[in-house]
């Protein structure tokens, strides 16, 4: 009885702390606040109060929702943009992935982080997606989450600074309708989540609950059969669940390890941001795009974070999202192979 009461008390504490932190981060306009707040709250609860078992089925459902969120950005227009300028997209995607792989190799080579963990943490995909993929492929997703979300914050701050320096006008944010009417597209999206989740689990693929709904949703969205429609309340719940699940896996030892590595993590993240900004500058010079559009297109912050930033500024958002989605899909396809290769190269390199 005492154990049950203790768990209930910890869950209540986690829910209250998550709500408070998410609200504070939202007020500060921090990207992915609904994920970061619960993640920080969960870390605090499990390291200060004690362990908190987290069920797997809500996490799998949330992974399927994230898969559909990524698919939402894959439209016929997105694919047409990529096909029309495929040489530019190919060069930029390869350049950013190669740069992140070099940084991942550096972190693994000098034992800052374990091999595949360093690569997934440096990978320029969506932070939540890369954390989920890292877990599916056996890397330490907790350290990957630390790296990814630290870079999310740094990319957001840098984008805000560039927006101010270039005097780019900001769009006025509209109030969020948390409970919009349920449409046919909403029902179809829920069906994709449910069926994709079941097939993903049966397939036994690493990251299946994420990848199968992503693949199915992408095809249906790009062909115009379904317009992916995710209600804000469902997205908020999914971000919260994923944040809590990541945070609840932390321990004091992991936090101490991350704290020791934090200066190098910040330095390498800043290095990757600068390199990607340089690639964006070259892209701007060659294509005539404004610098902020080019910067966000090549930014290593991830498609989900960049989408939030792009939606609030007057830039070429379709081009930005096309570049981000092209890179994310490439990472999903070749990321596991790159992680294994870079880890092996780092192990073979002399330590002195």
Steps between C-alpha positions, in 0.01 A plus 500: 500500500782739585664430164179583313456822696861595436464445125176700490668785687795498257267496201304793639824688563616427144172620347499826698870570438463422129208740463681780682828462310327466162299816570815692596689387189198581281490849649870537417426384140740205527449254211365156597402635843232233538771235470787670682292595804382144577847362422666733752224431754542123462879526540451698822242257641695179435835639615373683810195300610556156350434266207174526309409202275372623164266277293606432141165509321442880534854554368435281195178686423686831532771372265231425240361852542848648445532286186181657366623845602806451280282363219285815525791699353535266201261635239492487123632858491786402730602213275465721190732759658758232579482349148524839330821596683632155587873582441482783755311285748739208455811711557357678804364181658826310450706796626301538823490125571874469429575791735292348779667161446845657536393660828353169615830331416687763702280444805541123475871514414587704809266299724270793573204270427462135395526436123145466364366731771733776379386454138126497577545798731672694222254391229313797348150356523204583719603479866214275607541282190875457547451412867245234408720362221801492732304292750380265226857440381656446842665837568459682833193704411529701823832654398373536143203695638733728698703579186201539271294727724801709597552563128128574454526783751823630344353493147187682619704770674726540198203524262342764723826697500529483120135603464566806717824593323341471156181676619283218363134567586336258744155357438241549771417168662136398494329345799515120492171315465583199715183307419409562134208315338574142397516469122540209261874576481523489879332159509722376215810620684393316816449188287851536355637531854311192622572275201859624464562443869375142477698422185807671643488279808441184294784588259753495787688777318711727722286810537208325326227689694653822365613393153193309377249782568755744354529298178126440465411859585763637260366301205137587572581867563727544197247336267218716631291210627513627859597834650665412831303680773631479857295685764714724724389311812630172353834655407531660845424168670752316281777752563428485873510119509824480302658769719400317818619163366841642409537682831389201710788293360766733644707414806741698715794328329373595154452860609851518644638355176302749292611790721867411452453477125280812472774755411614284207142428398422873490824578312443232235133599463604861445759381247234305308266801501778723363593249229135466396465880498799509266331248271188716518702807405638323192147384411374859533777633276442237230119509492412856598295383799500727804750391766242415768322260261832336409609485864180332615508261203847375595458543876573188710210572735267243348189519283254533788686785673578685177135471397401690814757773433418520129129537571565816702711686240450628145731265309474234227351238733428236229868499396613479862271208579587320175871513591437393859272211399744382231779491758285331764393224260863451399603471866224248567621289206877516546534612862543150651771411246680831554486454879657154481766612249604812692510306828729237343729768353521671840592171669776431249652847534799529737415675826829684518 
